[in-house]
């Protein structure tokens, strides 16, 4: 039984992933702005309502770890914010809003978890193939895709800084997955894989991927992008 932190669990991949870990007997700390009844009622899940864009709200995570778990085996940074907007209309406030969730929250939550991450722990950040250098890009995603590129570099740096401690950091750069977020951004688009299907892949990678990878940005996509 492992202690797993997952962000963005109110829907989509995060929700399915939390259920898979909990149903397998692992303890899950589900972090999202909204909570779902299925997770609230699950005996292996603790739900915290947190707006990751507000650093001060992460104090509730710190309090929980210091008083209850005292050890974290894996963190899955799954929460994400997306903005589809022409670059000429994208303001600094827009960039800041996206980066607060997609970059700063990843850094802030990781910092909080560091004292509880032991040798063999795994930190996985869910990114996008659009944030990988040289991949096909979509117009209108300047803030989103650049933020996903940023967490790739951050992960490489963290892997180097904490390799002596035995903590692994990796990024999974996903292609299109049939989620509510995808449907909101690109109505009518049909992705080749479901949220549940991708959650199964992430579940396995979180538990065993650090045996083979550290500091890597791994593309997980059957489409281009």
PyMOL commands that set and color helices and strands:
alter all, ss='L'
color gray80, all
select helices_A, chain A and resi 12-23+37-40+55-69+87-89+92-116+129-131+142-161+180-185+195-211
alter helices_A, ss='H'
color red, helices_A
select strands_A, chain A and resi 3-7+27-32+45-49+72-77+117-128+168-174+216-220
alter strands_A, ss='S'
color yellow, strands_A
deselect
rebuild
show_as cartoon
